[in-house]
Amino acid sequence: MGSEAAAARPVVVTVNGERYEAVGVDPSTTLLEFLRTRTPVRGPKLGCGEGGCGACVVVVSKYDAVADEVTEFSASSCLTLLGSLHHCAVTTSEGIGNSRDGFHAVQRRLSGFHASQCGFCTPGMCMSIYSALARADRCSSRPSPPPGFSKLTAAEAEKAVSGNLCRCTGYRPIVDACKSFAADVDLEDLGLNAFWKKGADDERADVGKLPAYSGGAAVCTFPEFLKSEIRSSMGQANGGAPAVAVTGDGWFHPKSVEEFHRLFDSKLFDERSVKIVASNTGSGVYKDQDLHDKYINISQIPELSAINRSSKGVEIGAVVSISKAIEILSDGGAVFRKIADHLSKVASSFVRNTATIGGNIIMAQRLSFPSDIATVLLAAGSTVTIQVAAKRMCITLEEFLKQPPCDSRTLLVSISIPDWGSDDGITFESFRAAPRPLGNAVSYVNSAFLARSSVDGSSGSHLIEDVCLAFGAFGAEHAIRAREVEEFLKGKLVSAPVILEAVRLLKGVVSPAEGTTHPEYRVSLAVSYLFRFLTSLANGLDEPENANVPNGSCTNGTANGSANSSPEKHSNVDSSDLPIKSRQEMVFSDEYKPVGKPIEKTGAELQASGEAVYVDDIPAPKDCLYGAFIYSTHPHAHIKDINFRSSLASQKVITVITAKDIPTGGENIGSCFPMLGDEALFVDPVSEFAGQNIGVVIAETQKYAYMAAKQAVIEYSTENLQPPILTIEDAVQHNSYFPVPPFLAPTPIGDFNQAMSEADHKIIDGEVKLESQYYFYMETQTALAIPDEDNCITLYVSAQLPELTQNIVARCLGIPYHNVRIITRRVGGGFGGKAMKTMH
């Protein structure tokens, strides 16, 4: 195989028009990591690292030299691997506007609408809005907007940032900034801003007062020199026997299915250390537990990107993006459009732009991912084409999902969705329940139903001739068809007794696996979805048409229960489709002018452009090392030993710092609060709770440190230890209390019991139990420590209590307080969580 692989070439990308060659980078390097360590760019931030917060959004542009076309789309740079972006152009928030060249209208309007507080998420917001504007303005079928506006609609503007999380500002001003670009918006509906003052006679909402917007084409996202380089490289393509393209160190780019299988038959790599990728968005759900030194990029195999339409349906290649699939299906019949609508609720736009249909199906089959796409395609009667070695076969999606988890050699080639045409007897509906209606949120339960029926003339109800009922994400290994319920319904006239029996049968089919959270809730959801679907096919069983409409308004004049009513006419309003109507207004007075006057936040435009510097944006000093905590997984145990699994990541460990490394004269202290006690920095020697710091892995990069920490194997012992106290009841029984400081201890006055018995209003006793919560800061806990002269140290910390942090660091190191210098410029979200735990 060695002769079939072309000589490795460096990955070439442009960042805001500047050319970069990625030489000597790890093959697992993400685009975000490259941008933040190898370029001056700091706008894209590392928040969740899962594609779920939007802090890292950038615009990626690709050039098709044959068609001479540039396509651009928003993408999550924390999931996008650098090795897959050869000859691509990347535009960040600094690239569309900055303090040197002038700010973009998006950045200026975000600032003027007071839509940036901590500012950590703002560059990602900015790029999501910019991408939505550019996409709308490229649409030639839309009419030209009035000056100052874009072709974006208000409804689209509201969803432009649906995948971006903001934890400080609140979405009202952000959405107002988005809607200010929409041609169909009423500017008077927009809330508080710095461009006009509501209520004043001489102040009226006017687009001319907004920062000027001249269209998405104003920013060049793909430089001409890179186009020339791509055309030149095409002319220099190797002749003779085809060779597998190789970029960077360890990236293979087969151009056919045959090349893909020849790669596996070669001896170039160990299958355990190779990763097959098309977009890598799956790593946001199933994080890599170890490093990979070889990657096979299948996105450049033309057959996997093919889209074939025919009278029988549409065949979509496995590496076609979810966004492209939505675009294709939106132009089809009613069933296709319903599928497209459901797919638009999967992930967020910047994930859908790169995530592939095939990758989603493979995760559902191999890893039991609770996929919405698998469920809706299953209900639509889809088939898949797979290739195992030299054998290609076409099977139903249901058969594919039921197979044992496929291995790396199994290649999903395409998914075929039949065309159900415009048959009036076809009814297709899909449902999902998730923590958020839009954005990255996995379903608690999803379902899709397709029925072929005819209306019975005497009763007006539907006679079901054939039906497919698919359910997923309820706690099973994969999406299933409720075969027993389907067989029962076939040939039945939909009526109350039939629906009741179908529901009873379904309860025995939808059975969450042991350990599934909220099993009763998931079953009840599945039942309610089937009930809603069947009642829409039954005459006289419909709910009042205004039941699901806000304020009881009725938008459908058809008489309830009439024979000509259809599911499309029911007034079931999806909450995600409701317009956002709230706005913020303030009453101003000149009595204390200028106190109370709303002004733009200083530096808000810098936050929007990504030029505002947070701790992790500070360039790392030469030879800087990185750390990641190892946490205890046992609530009360001796820590006997720390080892690492044999892996690529564990080879990157430089050392591990534990309590024994605290300097002489220092204390094992991680945080404190005056008069409320101290908390240890490291376990020494008994772990007091699960999640306590055992040590810190030190490595050359942050990714190496994080990965290595996952490889740690801790040896515990509970010998001579009492069982852990895990509940309030246990704590009361063992008299285990935090000491109450005297100044907080209440002083009894009078007879409490007598006073309560004579009180006019009684206190009703109750008991509430709350699970633990995960406090999610857009900027995670971070610090940069730089040794200084005379036994001093300088710390750049994202801290809300810098003075206490100084004291704790000094006590831990055993040095005077004045030898510790703390610098906190800005904090990317805190809510009190960067008061104590930031000290660690």
C-alpha positions in Angstrom: 0.0 0.0 0.0 3.0 2.3 0.6 3.2 2.9 -3.2 -0.5 3.8 -3.4 -0.2 6.7 -0.9 0.8 10.0 -2.3 3.6 11.9 -0.6 2.3 13.9 2.4 1.6 17.5 1.8 0.9 20.1 4.5 -2.6 21.3 5.2 -3.1 24.7 3.6 -5.8 27.0 5.0 -6.5 30.7 5.0 -7.6 32.5 8.1 -9.2 35.9 7.5 -7.3 36.1 4.2 -3.9 35.1 5.6 -2.3 31.8 4.3 -1.2 29.2 6.8 0.6 25.9 6.3 -0.1 23.5 9.2 3.3 21.9 9.6 4.2 19.7 12.6 0.7 19.7 14.1 -0.8 16.7 15.8 -3.2 14.8 13.4 -6.0 15.1 16.0 -5.7 18.9 16.1 -9.1 20.7 15.8 -9.6 23.9 13.8 -10.2 25.8 17.1 -7.0 24.5 18.6 -5.1 25.6 15.5 -6.7 29.0 15.4 -5.9 29.7 19.1 -2.3 28.4 19.1 -0.9 28.9 15.6 -2.6 32.2 14.6 -3.3 35.6 16.2 -7.0 34.8 16.2 -8.8 34.7 19.6 -12.4 35.3 18.7 -13.5 31.7 18.6 -13.6 30.5 22.2 -13.5 27.0 23.8 -16.6 26.6 25.8 -18.2 23.2 25.9 -16.0 21.5 23.4 -19.1 19.6 22.2 -20.6 21.9 19.5 -23.4 22.7 21.9 -22.7 26.3 23.0 -21.7 28.1 19.8 -18.8 30.0 21.4 -16.4 28.6 18.7 -18.5 29.3 15.6 -16.6 30.3 12.5 -17.5 30.5 8.8 -15.8 27.9 6.6 -15.6 28.5 2.8 -14.9 25.9 0.1 -14.1 26.5 -3.6 -15.3 24.2 -6.4 -12.8 24.9 -9.2 -14.9 23.0 -11.8 -18.1 25.0 -11.2 -16.1 28.1 -10.1 -18.3 28.4 -7.0 -17.6 29.3 -3.4 -19.9 27.8 -0.7 -19.7 29.1 2.8 -21.3 27.9 6.0 -21.0 28.3 9.7 -19.2 25.5 11.6 -18.3 24.5 15.1 -14.5 24.8 15.1 -14.1 22.8 18.3 -15.3 19.7 16.4 -13.9 20.4 13.0 -10.6 18.7 12.5 -7.9 20.7 10.8 -6.8 17.8 8.6 -10.2 17.8 6.8 -9.9 21.5 5.8 -7.1 21.4 3.1 -7.6 24.4 0.8 -10.4 25.8 2.8 -10.9 29.4 4.0 -11.8 30.3 7.5 -13.4 33.6 8.6 -13.7 34.5 12.3 -15.3 37.4 14.0 -12.1 39.5 13.6 -12.3 38.8 9.9 -15.6 40.6 9.3 -14.9 43.6 11.5 -12.4 44.9 14.0 -11.1 48.0 15.7 -8.4 48.6 13.0 -10.5 48.2 9.9 -13.9 49.2 11.3 -16.6 47.1 13.0 -19.2 45.2 11.0 -22.9 46.2 11.3 -23.6 42.9 13.2 -21.0 43.8 15.8 -22.1 47.4 16.2 -25.8 46.4 16.5 -25.1 43.8 19.1 -23.3 46.5 21.1 -26.0 49.1 20.5 -28.8 46.8 21.6 -26.9 46.1 24.9 -26.6 42.4 23.8 -23.2 41.7 25.3 -22.6 41.3 29.0 -19.6 39.1 29.8 -18.9 38.9 26.1 -17.4 35.4 26.0 -20.2 34.1 23.7 -20.6 37.2 21.6 -18.1 36.4 18.8 -19.9 33.1 18.2 -23.2 34.9 18.2 -21.8 37.4 15.8 -20.7 34.7 13.3 -24.0 32.8 13.6 -25.9 36.0 12.7 -23.4 36.9 9.9 -23.8 33.4 8.4 -27.6 33.7 8.5 -27.5 37.1 6.8 -25.0 35.9 4.1 -27.1 32.8 3.4 -30.3 34.8 3.1 -28.7 37.5 0.9 -27.4 34.9 -1.5 -30.9 33.6 -2.2 -31.7 35.0 -5.6 -35.4 34.0 -5.4 -36.0 36.6 -2.6 -36.9 40.2 -3.5 -34.3 42.9 -2.8 -34.7 44.3 0.7 -35.1 48.0 1.5 -31.8 49.9 2.2 -30.3 49.0 5.5 -32.0 45.6 5.7 -31.2 42.1 4.6 -33.3 39.4 2.9 -33.5 37.7 6.2 -37.0 37.4 7.7 -37.9 38.1 11.3 -38.8 34.5 11.9 -35.4 33.4 10.5 -33.6 36.1 12.5 -35.1 34.8 15.8 -33.6 31.3 15.0 -30.2 32.6 13.8 -28.7 32.1 17.2 -30.8 29.1 18.3 -27.7 27.0 18.9 -25.7 29.7 20.7 -25.8 29.7 24.5 -25.8 32.9 26.5 -25.5 32.6 30.2 -25.4 36.4 31.2 -27.2 38.8 28.9 -30.5 37.1 28.1 -31.8 36.6 24.7 -34.2 39.5 24.3 -31.6 42.1 23.3 -29.7 39.5 21.2 -32.8 38.6 19.3 -33.6 42.3 18.9 -30.2 42.8 17.3 -30.9 39.9 14.9 -34.3 41.2 14.0 -33.1 44.6 13.3 -31.7 43.2 10.0 -35.0 41.7 8.9 -36.9 43.5 6.2 -40.3 42.5 7.6 -39.6 43.7 11.2 -41.4 46.6 12.8 -38.6 48.6 14.3 -41.0 50.0 16.9 -41.2 46.5 18.3 -37.5 46.4 19.1 -36.6 47.0 22.7 -34.1 49.3 24.6 -31.1 50.4 22.5 -28.6 53.1 22.0 -29.9 54.2 18.6 -33.2 55.8 19.6 -35.1 56.4 22.8 -38.7 55.1 23.1 -41.4 57.6 23.9 -39.5 60.8 23.0 -41.3 63.0 20.4 -38.1 63.6 18.5 -36.9 60.0 18.7 -38.4 57.6 16.2 -37.3 54.1 15.2 -35.6 54.5 11.9 -33.3 52.1 10.0 -31.2 55.1 9.1 -30.2 55.4 12.8 -28.9 51.8 12.8 -25.3 51.0 11.8 -25.4 50.7 8.0 -25.7 47.2 6.5 -24.8 46.7 2.8 -25.3 42.9 2.4 -23.4 39.7 3.2 -21.2 40.0 0.1 -19.3 42.9 1.6 -16.8 40.5 3.2 -14.6 38.4 1.0 -14.5 35.0 2.7 -12.4 33.2 0.0 -9.2 34.9 -1.3 -8.4 34.9 -5.0 -4.9 33.6 -4.4 -6.2 30.4 -2.8 -8.5 29.9 -5.8 -5.5 30.1 -8.1 -3.6 27.7 -5.9 -6.4 25.2 -6.0 -6.7 25.4 -9.8 -2.9 25.0 -10.1 -2.9 21.9 -7.9 -5.6 20.4 -10.0 -3.4 20.8 -13.1 -0.5 19.1 -11.3 -2.5 16.0 -10.2 -0.5 12.8 -10.5 -1.1 10.8 -13.6 -0.9 7.0 -13.9 -2.0 4.8 -11.1 -4.3 6.6 -8.6 -2.8 7.4 -5.2 -4.5 8.0 -1.9 -4.0 11.7 -1.0 -2.2 12.3 2.3 -2.1 15.6 4.2 -0.3 16.5 7.4 1.0 13.6 9.4 -1.4 10.7 9.4 -4.4 11.9 7.3 -5.6 9.8 4.4 -8.1 10.9 1.8 -9.4 8.0 -0.4 -11.2 9.1 -3.5 -13.2 5.9 -4.0 -14.8 3.1 -2.0 -12.1 0.8 -3.4 -9.3 3.0 -2.2 -10.9 3.0 1.2 -10.9 -0.8 1.5 -7.3 -1.0 0.1 -6.3 1.3 2.9 -7.6 -1.2 5.4 -5.9 -4.1 3.7 -2.6 -2.2 3.9 -0.3 -2.4 6.9 -0.1 1.4 7.4 -1.8 1.6 10.7 -3.3 -0.2 13.7 -7.1 -0.2 13.4 -7.4 0.6 17.1 -5.6 3.9 16.6 -7.2 5.0 13.3 -10.4 7.0 13.1 -12.8 7.3 10.2 -14.2 10.7 9.8 -16.4 12.7 7.5 -17.1 15.7 9.8 -16.2 14.5 13.3 -19.3 16.1 14.9 -20.0 12.7 16.6 -17.1 13.5 19.0 -19.3 16.1 20.6 -21.5 13.3 21.8 -19.0 10.5 22.2 -15.8 12.2 23.3 -12.5 10.6 22.2 -11.0 8.7 25.2 -7.6 8.5 23.6 -5.6 10.2 20.9 -5.6 9.0 17.3 -2.5 9.1 15.1 -4.2 8.1 11.8 -7.4 9.5 10.2 -9.2 8.4 7.1 -11.3 11.1 5.6 -14.2 9.6 3.6 -15.8 13.0 2.7 -14.0 13.2 -0.6 -15.4 9.9 -2.0 -17.8 11.2 -4.7 -20.1 8.3 -4.5 -20.8 9.1 -0.8 -21.8 12.6 -1.7 -24.1 11.8 -4.6 -27.8 12.8 -4.6 -30.1 10.9 -7.0 -33.7 11.8 -7.5 -36.2 9.6 -9.3 -39.9 8.8 -9.4 -39.2 6.2 -6.7 -37.7 8.6 -4.3 -34.4 10.3 -3.4 -31.1 8.6 -2.6 -28.8 10.6 -0.4 -25.1 9.9 0.0 -23.9 9.1 3.5 -21.6 12.1 3.8 -24.2 14.6 2.6 -24.7 17.2 5.4 -27.9 17.3 7.3 -28.4 20.9 6.1 -28.0 19.8 2.5 -30.5 17.0 3.1 -33.0 19.5 4.6 -32.6 21.6 1.5 -33.2 18.6 -0.8 -36.2 17.3 1.1 -37.8 20.7 1.4 -38.4 20.7 -2.4 -40.3 17.4 -2.3 -43.7 16.2 -1.4 -45.5 16.4 1.9 -43.7 13.5 3.5 -40.3 14.9 2.4 -41.2 18.3 3.8 -42.3 16.9 7.1 -39.0 15.0 7.4 -37.1 18.2 6.5 -39.0 20.1 9.2 -38.1 17.5 11.8 -34.4 17.4 10.7 -34.3 21.2 11.2 -34.8 20.6 15.0 -31.8 18.3 15.2 -28.6 19.9 16.6 -28.0 23.5 15.5 -27.3 25.1 12.2 -23.5 25.2 12.6 -23.5 21.5 13.5 -26.0 20.5 10.8 -23.8 22.3 8.2 -21.1 19.7 8.6 -22.7 16.7 10.4 -23.6 14.0 7.9 -26.8 11.9 7.5 -24.8 8.7 7.4 -22.7 9.6 10.5 -25.9 10.1 12.5 -27.3 6.7 11.3 -24.0 4.9 12.1 -24.0 6.4 15.6 -27.5 5.1 16.1 -26.6 1.6 14.9 -23.2 1.2 16.5 -23.4 3.3 19.6 -27.1 3.4 20.4 -27.3 7.1 19.8 -30.9 8.4 20.4 -31.2 9.7 16.9 -34.2 11.7 15.6 -33.1 11.1 12.0 -33.1 7.3 12.3 -36.7 7.4 13.7 -38.2 9.6 11.0 -36.4 7.8 8.2 -37.5 4.5 9.7 -41.2 5.6 9.6 -40.8 6.8 6.0 -39.8 3.2 4.9 -36.2 4.1 4.1 -33.5 1.7 2.9 -29.7 1.8 3.2 -26.9 0.7 1.0 -23.9 -0.7 2.8 -20.6 -2.2 1.7 -18.6 -4.7 3.6 -15.3 -5.5 1.9 -16.3 -6.3 -1.8 -19.9 -7.1 -1.0 -22.6 -4.4 -1.4 -26.1 -4.9 -0.2 -29.3 -2.9 0.1 -31.4 -3.5 3.2 -34.1 -1.7 5.1 -33.1 0.7 7.8 -34.9 -1.4 10.3 -32.8 -4.4 9.4 -29.6 -2.3 9.5 -30.4 -1.0 13.0 -31.1 -4.5 14.3 -27.8 -5.9 13.1 -24.9 -6.2 15.6 -22.8 -3.0 15.8 -21.0 -2.6 12.6 -17.2 -2.4 12.5 -14.9 0.2 10.9 -14.8 -1.7 7.6 -18.5 -1.5 7.1 -19.2 1.6 4.9 -22.6 3.1 4.8 -22.9 4.3 1.2 -26.4 5.9 0.9 -29.9 6.2 2.4 -32.9 6.0 0.1 -36.2 7.5 1.1 -39.2 6.5 -1.0 -41.4 9.1 -2.6 -44.9 8.8 -1.2 -46.2 11.2 -3.8 -49.2 13.4 -3.4 -51.5 10.6 -2.3 -54.3 12.2 -0.3 -54.5 8.9 1.7 -51.0 9.3 3.2 -50.6 11.0 6.6 -47.2 11.5 8.0 -46.4 13.1 11.4 -43.4 13.3 13.7 -42.9 14.3 17.3 -40.1 15.0 19.7 -39.7 16.1 23.3 -36.4 17.6 24.3 -35.0 20.1 26.9 -34.9 22.7 24.1 -37.1 22.7 21.0 -34.2 24.1 18.9 -30.4 23.7 19.4 -28.3 20.8 20.6 -30.7 18.8 22.7 -31.1 15.0 22.5 -34.7 13.9 22.6 -36.3 12.2 25.7 -38.6 10.5 23.2 -39.1 10.9 19.4 -41.6 9.3 17.1 -42.8 9.3 13.6 -46.0 7.8 12.1 -47.0 7.1 8.5 -50.4 5.8 7.6 -52.2 5.0 4.4 -56.0 5.4 5.0 -59.3 6.2 3.3 -62.2 8.2 4.7 -65.2 6.1 5.6 -68.3 7.7 4.0 -70.7 6.8 6.8 -68.7 7.8 9.9 -66.1 10.3 8.5 -63.3 8.4 10.3 -60.3 7.0 8.6 -60.0 3.3 7.7 -56.3 2.4 8.1 -55.0 0.3 5.2 -51.3 0.3 6.2 -49.4 2.0 9.0 -45.8 2.4 10.3 -45.2 3.5 13.8 -41.6 4.3 14.8 -40.4 5.2 18.3 -36.9 6.1 19.4 -34.8 7.7 22.2 -36.9 6.2 24.9 -34.2 4.0 26.4 -33.9 1.2 23.8 -30.8 0.3 21.8 -32.2 1.9 18.7 -35.4 3.2 17.1 -38.0 0.5 16.7 -41.3 -0.1 14.9 -44.3 -1.0 17.0 -45.1 -4.0 15.0 -47.8 -5.4 17.3 -49.7 -2.1 17.3 -49.3 -1.8 13.5 -50.9 -5.2 12.9 -53.7 -4.4 15.3 -54.5 -1.1 13.5 -54.4 -2.5 9.9 -57.9 -2.7 8.5 -59.5 -0.9 11.5 -61.7 2.1 11.4 -60.3 4.6 13.9 -62.5 5.0 16.9 -62.2 5.5 20.6 -62.1 1.7 21.5 -59.5 1.2 18.7 -57.3 4.0 20.0 -57.7 2.8 23.6 -56.5 -0.7 22.6 -53.7 0.6 20.5 -52.4 2.7 23.4 -52.7 -0.4 25.7 -50.6 -2.5 23.3 -48.1 0.3 22.9 -47.3 0.4 26.6 -46.0 -3.2 26.3 -43.9 -2.3 23.2 -42.2 0.9 24.4 -40.1 -0.5 27.3 -37.1 1.6 28.5 -34.1 -0.4 29.4 -33.1 -0.8 33.1 -31.3 2.3 34.3 -33.1 4.7 31.9 -34.0 7.9 33.6 -37.7 8.8 34.0 -39.0 5.7 32.3 -42.7 6.4 33.2 -42.4 9.9 31.6 -40.9 8.5 28.4 -43.6 5.8 28.0 -46.3 8.4 28.7 -44.8 10.7 26.0 -44.9 7.8 23.4 -48.5 7.0 24.3 -49.5 10.7 24.0 -47.9 11.0 20.5 -49.7 7.9 19.3 -53.0 9.2 20.8 -52.6 12.6 19.1 -51.9 11.0 15.7 -54.8 8.5 15.9 -57.3 11.1 17.1 -56.4 13.3 14.1 -57.7 10.4 11.9 -60.9 9.9 13.9 -64.1 11.9 13.4 -65.6 13.5 16.5 -62.6 12.9 18.7 -60.6 16.1 18.0 -59.9 18.5 20.8 -61.3 22.0 20.5 -59.3 23.7 17.8 -58.2 26.5 20.1 -57.0 24.2 22.8 -53.3 24.6 21.9 -53.4 28.2 20.7 -52.1 30.9 23.0 -54.8 33.0 24.7 -57.5 30.7 23.3 -57.4 32.3 19.9 -58.9 30.2 17.1 -57.1 30.3 13.7 -59.1 27.7 11.9 -62.7 28.3 11.0 -63.5 24.7 10.1 -66.2 23.3 12.3 -64.8 21.0 14.9 -65.2 17.3 14.0 -66.3 18.0 10.4 -65.6 15.3 7.9 -63.3 17.5 5.8 -61.0 18.5 8.7 -57.5 17.2 8.3 -54.4 17.1 10.5 -52.9 20.1 8.6 -55.9 22.2 9.6 -55.6 21.6 13.3 -54.4 24.5 15.3 -51.6 22.7 17.1 -49.0 25.4 17.5 -45.3 24.4 18.0 -43.8 26.6 20.7 -40.6 26.9 18.6 -42.6 28.5 15.8 -44.2 31.2 18.0 -42.8 34.7 17.4 -40.9 36.4 20.2 -42.9 39.4 21.3 -41.4 40.5 24.6 -39.3 43.7 24.7 -37.6 45.8 27.3 -38.6 49.3 27.9 -37.4 51.8 30.6 -38.9 55.1 31.9 -36.2 57.8 31.9 -36.1 61.0 33.9 -33.9 64.0 33.4 -33.9 64.8 37.1 -30.6 63.2 37.8 -29.2 63.5 34.2 -26.9 61.9 33.1 -27.3 59.3 35.9 -29.5 56.5 34.7 -29.0 57.2 31.0 -28.5 53.9 29.1 -25.2 53.9 27.3 -23.4 51.3 25.3 -21.1 49.1 27.4 -17.5 50.1 27.0 -15.7 47.4 25.0 -18.9 45.7 23.8 -17.7 46.0 20.2 -14.3 44.6 21.1 -16.2 41.7 22.7 -18.2 41.1 19.5 -15.1 41.2 17.3 -13.2 38.8 19.5 -10.5 41.3 20.3 -11.4 41.4 24.0 -8.8 39.4 25.9 -9.8 36.7 28.4 -7.4 34.6 30.4 -7.1 31.8 27.8 -6.6 34.4 25.0 -3.2 35.5 26.5 -0.4 34.1 24.4 1.3 31.2 26.2 4.9 31.9 27.2 7.6 29.8 25.7 7.8 26.2 27.1 4.5 26.7 28.9 3.0 23.5 30.3 -0.7 22.7 30.8 -2.6 20.9 33.5 -5.8 18.9 34.0 -7.2 17.6 37.2 -7.7 14.0 38.0 -10.9 13.6 40.1 -11.8 11.0 42.6 -14.7 8.7 41.6 -15.2 7.3 45.1 -16.9 9.3 47.9 -14.8 8.1 50.8 -11.7 6.0 50.2 -7.9 5.9 50.6 -5.9 6.8 47.5 -3.3 4.1 47.3 -1.8 4.6 43.8 -2.2 6.5 40.5 -1.4 4.7 37.3 -2.2 5.2 33.6 -3.5 2.9 31.0 -1.3 2.0 28.1 -2.4 4.5 25.5 -1.2 7.3 23.1 -2.5 9.9 25.6 -0.7 8.5 28.6 2.6 8.7 26.7 2.1 12.5 26.8 2.2 12.7 30.6 5.2 14.7 31.8 4.4 14.4 35.5 1.5 14.3 38.0 1.3 16.9 40.9 -0.3 15.7 44.1 -0.4 16.8 47.8 3.1 15.5 48.3 4.4 18.2 45.9 3.2 21.1 48.0 6.3 23.1 49.0 7.7 22.9 52.5 6.0 25.5 54.6 2.9 25.5 52.4 -0.6 24.2 53.2 -2.8 21.7 51.3 -5.5 24.4 50.9 -7.6 25.0 47.8 -10.2 27.5 48.9 -11.6 29.1 52.0 -14.4 31.4 53.0 -13.9 33.6 56.1 -15.2 31.9 59.3 -16.7 29.0 57.2 -13.6 26.8 57.0 -11.0 25.7 54.5 -11.2 23.1 51.7 -8.2 21.0 50.7 -6.6 21.3 47.3 -5.7 17.7 47.0 -6.8 14.4 48.5 -4.4 13.6 51.4 -4.7 10.7 51.8 -8.5 10.1 52.0 -10.9 11.2 49.3 -13.7 13.0 51.1 -16.2 13.1 48.2 -16.5 12.1 44.6 -15.1 14.8 42.4 -12.3 15.8 44.8 -9.0 16.7 43.2 -6.5 13.8 43.4 -3.8 15.4 41.3 -3.0 17.4 38.2 -1.6 15.8 35.0 1.0 18.0 33.4 1.5 17.8 29.6 2.8 19.9 26.7 -0.7 20.9 25.4 -4.1 21.3 27.0 -5.6 18.5 24.9 -2.8 16.1 25.9 -3.4 16.9 29.6 -7.2 16.4 29.3 -6.8 13.1 27.4 -4.1 11.8 29.7 -6.3 12.6 32.8 -9.0 10.3 31.2 -6.4 7.5 31.2 -5.7 7.6 34.9 -6.4 4.5 36.9 -6.8 5.1 40.6 -6.4 2.3 43.2 -8.8 2.9 46.1 -9.1 1.2 49.5 -12.0 1.6 52.0 -10.3 -0.4 54.8 -11.0 1.0 58.3 -13.3 3.7 56.9 -16.9 4.4 57.7 -19.5 4.3 54.9 -19.9 7.7 53.3 -22.7 10.1 54.4 -24.7 10.7 51.2 -28.0 12.1 52.3 -29.3 14.8 54.6 -31.0 12.1 56.7 -27.6 10.3 57.1 -26.0 13.6 58.1 -28.6 14.3 60.8 -28.3 10.7 62.2 -24.5 11.0 62.4 -24.7 14.6 63.8 -22.6 15.7 60.8 -23.0 19.5 60.5 -21.0 22.4 59.2 -20.2 24.6 62.2 -22.4 27.7 62.3 -20.3 30.8 62.8 -21.5 32.8 65.9 -22.5 35.8 63.7 -24.9 33.6 61.7 -26.4 31.7 64.7 -29.9 32.9 65.4 -30.8 34.2 68.9 -34.1 32.8 70.1 -36.6 35.5 71.3 -39.8 34.5 73.0 -41.7 31.2 72.7 -41.4 30.1 69.1 -44.0 27.2 69.3 -46.6 29.4 71.0 -46.2 32.2 68.6 -46.6 29.9 65.6 -49.7 28.2 67.1 -51.3 31.6 67.5 -50.3 33.0 64.2 -53.0 34.0 61.7 -51.2 32.4 58.8 -49.8 28.9 59.2 -46.7 27.4 57.5 -47.5 24.3 55.5 -44.8 21.7 56.0 -43.4 20.1 52.9 -40.3 18.3 51.7 -38.4 18.9 48.5 -35.5 16.9 47.2 -33.3 18.4 44.5 -30.6 16.6 42.5 -27.2 18.2 42.1 -26.8 20.8 39.3 -24.0 21.4 36.9 -23.1 25.0 36.7 -22.0 25.8 33.2 -19.8 28.8 32.6 -19.1 29.8 29.0 -15.5 30.4 30.0 -14.5 27.4 32.0 -12.2 27.7 35.1 -8.8 28.8 33.8 -5.6 30.4 35.0 -2.1 31.2 33.7 0.7 31.1 36.2 4.1 32.8 35.4 7.0 32.5 37.9 8.6 35.9 38.6 11.7 37.2 40.3 12.4 37.0 44.0 10.2 34.0 44.7 7.2 35.8 43.3 4.5 34.5 41.0 2.0 36.3 38.6 -1.4 34.8 38.0 -3.8 35.7 35.3 -7.1 34.3 36.7 -10.8 34.3 35.7 -11.7 35.0 39.4 -14.5 36.8 41.2 -12.6 37.0 44.4 -9.0 37.9 43.4 -8.1 39.0 46.9 -9.0 35.7 48.5 -7.3 33.9 45.5 -4.1 35.7 46.3 -4.2 34.7 50.0 -4.9 31.0 49.2 -2.2 30.7 46.6 0.3 32.3 49.0 -0.7 29.9 51.8 -0.4 26.9 49.5 3.0 27.9 48.3 4.2 29.1 51.7 5.2 32.5 50.5 4.1 36.0 51.7 0.9 37.4 50.3 2.7 40.3 48.5 4.7 37.7 46.5 1.5 36.7 44.6 0.3 39.1 42.0 -3.3 38.5 40.7 -4.5 40.0 37.4 -8.2 39.7 36.5 -9.2 41.8 33.5 -12.6 40.3 32.7 -14.5 37.1 33.5 -16.4 35.1 30.9 -19.4 34.3 33.1 -19.3 33.5 36.8 -22.6 33.6 38.8 -20.6 33.1 42.0 -19.0 29.9 40.7 -15.7 31.7 40.1 -15.5 32.9 43.6 -14.4 29.7 45.3 -13.6 26.9 42.9 -11.5 29.2 40.7 -8.9 29.1 43.4 -8.1 25.5 42.7 
